[in-house]
Amino acid sequence: MRVHIGTTHRRGRRRIVGALSAALLCTAGVTALPATARTPDAPAPGAAPAARTAGAAPAPRLPGGLAKTPPMGFNNWNSTHCRAEFNEEMVKGIADLFVTKGLKDAGYRYVNLDDCWALPTRDVHGKLVPDPQRFPHGIKAVADYVHAKGLKFGIYTSAGIKTCNPAGFPGGLGHEKSDAQQFADWGVDYLKYDNCNNMGVDAQQRYRTMRDALKATGRPIVYSICEWGENKPWEWASDVGHLWRTTGDISDSWSSMLAIAKQNLPLAAHAGPGHWNDPDMLEVGNGGMTDTEYRSHFSLWSMMAAPLLIGSDLRKATPETFEILANKDLIAIDQDTLGKQATVLKSEDGRWTVVRQLANGDRAVALFNETGRPQRISTTAKDIGLPQAGGYRLRDLWQHRDTHTTGTVSATVPAHGTTVYRVSADPRWATYPPAVETGTDRTPLVEAGTAAGLSSTVRNLGGTPAKRLTVTLKAPRGWRVQATSPASARALPGGRTLRTSWRITAPAGTAPGAYALPLTADYRSPRGERSTATLPGTAHVVVPPPSGTADAAALPWLTAANGWGPVEKNTSVGEDGAGDGRPLSIGGTGFAKGLGVHAASEVSFYTGGRCSVFSARAGIDDEAGDRGSVDFEVWADGKRVARIAGVTGADSARAISAPVSGAQTVRLLVTDGGDGIDYDHADWADATFSC
């Protein structure tokens, strides 16, 4: 069990109330199953697995033919948790939307319940009882409704005496045969089996017992092992479950998604048809990330051959959310029948090149930018494993268009963005327009009423010219954008680049914030077809810091990313909604001002070359006790200028002072210290800029 401080939460990154921990729960309570919880089909908790005698039959294998590609569907937890809106009508509504919105046609099949569907106690026969308020017609009626739509139905329980919710819903430990048969009788097609309240019973034993119980029902049920990667299930579960969680729970934040992707990417060798690495459900559409970040989320999960389980309430979803979730080009990558998870070809300075081999010999390539600024990411057809050819078809899986390249696979990728190509050695390559890559040197920082400069590039990656090329930089209404060098060309030959300088002015009084600034190259192929390449850029309207000493918490930040919950001003991080933190306190000393964050965290400020020093008292907030371990870093214009490593919850506040003279931007980073993010509530107390 993983724990954080704060209100009681659920699986994976478990949080606790006050000083109460999972260990204390086990110490204070029973350490073995009560007699009423045991059934003849389960061994006593803590017992060693029975030794296999000579000639004994092998353990039953999983039903054949299931999960040949990663399961796709829906799970309610990320959008509803245990709130009242999780009920029968919601589940039916999701099934309806799968059909009407084309998600069923796109490949989504499973409509799955998560925790809180049952009453806290079993009936007199030891059977699970659906909550009559949430599911007045029972679970079988809901499963029948889902099946009538041509879809499949899933359910949840835990490999412990209770599930993960504090209400204490009954788990499956000691009831495996009975529960599995009950699920089969209801028409369940998918079981998610969690890891809470497991009483210390060996994980492999617990999950194999339920595997055998599911097998004995005779009903084909996809079996999802959710033990958070604690016992390295990728090493032992390929004949136990069809998929296994490799990480703790995801949250609806960029840093959480990124951390989980980094944990799951190295495990590619263990995935394949019928046995998949599961980096947890999708957060797309829940509101904690931008659409660009959600596209990266969906791209990486598809490249990693991850189960695609929608975690947002589709009844409230935006058109952009449906567009992301229904991207058939990327779904085809996720569902590729070869079943090879993508591997990392290269990772450097936040630029990732991730490659996946496909069944027909093509390669899928994700160019992923984890940083907060645009970056050019490039590879070649040779490096991704394709044979030598005169040219290659390059299909952009977000823009859904085909171009050609002579071998370079490249894009200027926006901050937190991902460009995904499907690349093939196509003998008809010259029939496609040349690939044209657009890029800018940076994200412009614009003080309202003052001109700012920007440089753009347009590269022809193909073997034929891009004719009648015109480059435009679009800004919001009322802004002035002027090209100060050529922005067009009669023909841009293959391998050549057009560079353009721009002056950008936001009107006086423009409010601080991020504004769309897309760069577009419009051109024609030698055959006359019109093509467009667009980079969805951003400009930040910024306010210079005041002269003198300025509290960081009083300044607007450019960007803020947090490992759990939002960055807080003048309080600790509360891990959930804004404003739920406590007064800052480190080593018994309270602080009135500062920033409360949770590793991994990054907060950036515009200083405009006007500030000389950043200073703070850094430490782990007292609400974490003596736990947690983090590193504090200060970066000025991309260069690290100060660092305090190995700060723990047992330490008092430590002074940090960083020279930032001349820097346009300053970034405050908190990393996890190399031991995970549990309890990493970090404070930048008394954080100030001297300007």
Rosetta blueprint (number, residue, H / E / L):
1 M L
2 R E
3 V L
4 H L
5 I E
6 G L
7 T L
8 T L
9 H L
10 R L
11 R L
12 G L
13 R E
14 R L
15 R L
16 I E
17 V L
18 G L
19 A L
20 L L
21 S L
22 A H
23 A H
24 L H
25 L H
26 C H
27 T H
28 A H
29 G L
30 V L
31 T L
32 A L
33 L L
34 P L
35 A H
36 T H
37 A H
38 R L
39 T L
40 P L
41 D L
42 A L
43 P L
44 A L
45 P L
46 G L
47 A L
48 A L
49 P L
50 A L
51 A L
52 R L
53 T L
54 A L
55 G L
56 A L
57 A L
58 P L
59 A L
60 P L
61 R L
62 L L
63 P L
64 G L
65 G L
66 L L
67 A L
68 K L
69 T L
70 P L
71 P L
72 M E
73 G E
74 F E
75 N E
76 N L
77 W H
78 N H
79 S H
80 T H
81 H L
82 C L
83 R L
84 A L
85 E L
86 F L
87 N L
88 E H
89 E H
90 M H
91 V H
92 K H
93 G H
94 I H
95 A H
96 D H
97 L H
98 F H
99 V H
100 T H
101 K L
102 G L
103 L H
104 K H
105 D H
106 A H
107 G L
108 Y L
109 R L
110 Y E
111 V E
112 N E
113 L L
114 D L
115 D L
116 C L
117 W L
118 A E
119 L L
120 P L
121 T L
122 R L
123 D L
124 V L
125 H L
126 G L
127 K L
128 L L
129 V L
130 P E
131 D L
132 P L
133 Q L
134 R L
135 F L
136 P L
137 H L
138 G H
139 I H
140 K H
141 A H
142 V H
143 A H
144 D H
145 Y H
146 V H
147 H H
148 A H
149 K L
150 G L
151 L L
152 K E
153 F E
154 G E
155 I E
156 Y E
157 T E
158 S E
159 A L
160 G L
161 I L
162 K E
163 T L
164 C L
165 N L
166 P L
167 A L
168 G L
169 F L
170 P E
171 G L
172 G L
173 L L
174 G L
175 H L
176 E H
177 K H
178 S H
179 D H
180 A H
181 Q H
182 Q H
183 F H
184 A H
185 D H
186 W H
187 G L
188 V L
189 D L
190 Y E
191 L E
192 K E
193 Y E
194 D E
195 N L
196 C L
197 N L
198 N L
199 M L
200 G L
201 V L
202 D L
203 A H
204 Q H
205 Q H
206 R H
207 Y H
208 R H
209 T H
210 M H
211 R H
212 D H
213 A H
214 L H
215 K H
216 A H
217 T H
218 G L
219 R L
220 P L
221 I L
222 V E
223 Y E
224 S E
225 I E
226 C L
227 E L
228 W L
229 G L
230 E L
231 N L
232 K L
233 P H
234 W H
235 E H
236 W L
237 A L
238 S L
239 D L
240 V L
241 G L
242 H L
243 L E
244 W E
245 R E
246 T L
247 T L
248 G L
249 D L
250 I L
251 S L
252 D L
253 S L
254 W H
255 S H
256 S H
257 M H
258 L H
259 A H
260 I H
261 A H
262 K H
263 Q H
264 N H
265 L H
266 P H
267 L H
268 A H
269 A H
270 H H
271 A L
272 G E
273 P L
274 G L
275 H E
276 W E
277 N E
278 D E
279 P L
280 D L
281 M L
282 L L
283 E L
284 V L
285 G L
286 N L
287 G L
288 G L
289 M L
290 T L
291 D H
292 T H
293 E H
294 Y H
295 R H
296 S H
297 H H
298 F H
299 S H
300 L H
301 W H
302 S H
303 M H
304 M L
305 A L
306 A L
307 P L
308 L E
309 L E
310 I E
311 G L
312 S L
313 D L
314 L H
315 R H
316 K H
317 A L
318 T L
319 P H
320 E H
321 T H
322 F H
323 E H
324 I H
325 L H
326 A L
327 N L
328 K H
329 D H
330 L H
331 I H
332 A H
333 I H
334 D H
335 Q L
336 D L
337 T L
338 L L
339 G L
340 K L
341 Q L
342 A L
343 T E
344 V E
345 L E
346 K E
347 S E
348 E E
349 D L
350 G L
351 R E
352 W E
353 T E
354 V E
355 V E
356 R E
357 Q E
358 L L
359 A L
360 N L
361 G L
362 D L
363 R E
364 A E
365 V E
366 A E
367 L E
368 F E
369 N E
370 E L
371 T L
372 G L
373 R L
374 P L
375 Q E
376 R E
377 I E
378 S E
379 T E
380 T E
381 A L
382 K L
383 D L
384 I L
385 G L
386 L L
387 P L
388 Q L
389 A L
390 G L
391 G L
392 Y E
393 R E
394 L E
395 R E
396 D E
397 L L
398 W L
399 Q L
400 H L
401 R E
402 D E
403 T E
404 H E
405 T E
406 T L
407 G L
408 T E
409 V E
410 S E
411 A E
412 T E
413 V E
414 P L
415 A L
416 H L
417 G L
418 T E
419 T E
420 V E
421 Y E
422 R E
423 V E
424 S E
425 A L
426 D L
427 P L
428 R L
429 W H
430 A H
431 T H
432 Y L
433 P L
434 P E
435 A L
436 V E
437 E E
438 T E
439 G E
440 T E
441 D L
442 R L
443 T L
444 P L
445 L E
446 V E
447 E E
448 A L
449 G L
450 T L
451 A L
452 A E
453 G E
454 L E
455 S E
456 S E
457 T E
458 V E
459 R E
460 N E
461 L L
462 G L
463 G L
464 T L
465 P L
466 A E
467 K E
468 R E
469 L E
470 T E
471 V E
472 T E
473 L E
474 K L
475 A L
476 P L
477 R L
478 G L
479 W L
480 R E
481 V E
482 Q E
483 A E
484 T L
485 S L
486 P L
487 A L
488 S E
489 A E
490 R E
491 A E
492 L E
493 P L
494 G L
495 G L
496 R L
497 T E
498 L E
499 R E
500 T E
501 S E
502 W E
503 R E
504 I E
505 T E
506 A L
507 P L
508 A L
509 G L
510 T L
511 A L
512 P L
513 G E
514 A E
515 Y E
516 A E
517 L L
518 P L
519 L E
520 T E
521 A E
522 D E
523 Y E
524 R E
525 S L
526 P L
527 R L
528 G L
529 E L
530 R E
531 S E
532 T E
533 A E
534 T E
535 L E
536 P L
537 G L
538 T E
539 A E
540 H E
541 V E
542 V E
543 V L
544 P L
545 P L
546 P L
547 S L
548 G L
549 T E
550 A E
551 D E
552 A H
553 A H
554 A H
555 L L
556 P L
557 W L
558 L L
559 T E
560 A E
561 A E
562 N L
563 G L
564 W L
565 G L
566 P L
567 V L
568 E E
569 K E
570 N L
571 T L
572 S L
573 V L
574 G L
575 E L
576 D L
577 G L
578 A L
579 G L
580 D L
581 G L
582 R L
583 P L
584 L E
585 S E
586 I E
587 G L
588 G L
589 T E
590 G E
591 F E
592 A L
593 K L
594 G E
595 L E
596 G E
597 V E
598 H E
599 A L
600 A L
601 S E
602 E E
603 V E
604 S E
605 F E
606 Y E
607 T L
608 G L
609 G L
610 R L
611 C L
612 S L
613 V E
614 F E
615 S E
616 A E
617 R E
618 A E
619 G E
620 I E
621 D L
622 D H
623 E H
624 A H
625 G L
626 D L
627 R L
628 G L
629 S E
630 V E
631 D E
632 F E
633 E E
634 V E
635 W E
636 A E
637 D L
638 G L
639 K E
640 R E
641 V E
642 A E
643 R E
644 I E
645 A E
646 G E
647 V E
648 T E
649 G L
650 A L
651 D L
652 S L
653 A L
654 R E
655 A E
656 I E
657 S E
658 A E
659 P E
660 V L
661 S L
662 G L
663 A L
664 Q L
665 T E
666 V E
667 R E
668 L E
669 L E
670 V E
671 T E
672 D L
673 G L
674 G L
675 D L
676 G L
677 I L
678 D L
679 Y L
680 D L
681 H E
682 A E
683 D E
684 W E
685 A E
686 D E
687 A E
688 T E
689 F E
690 S E
691 C L
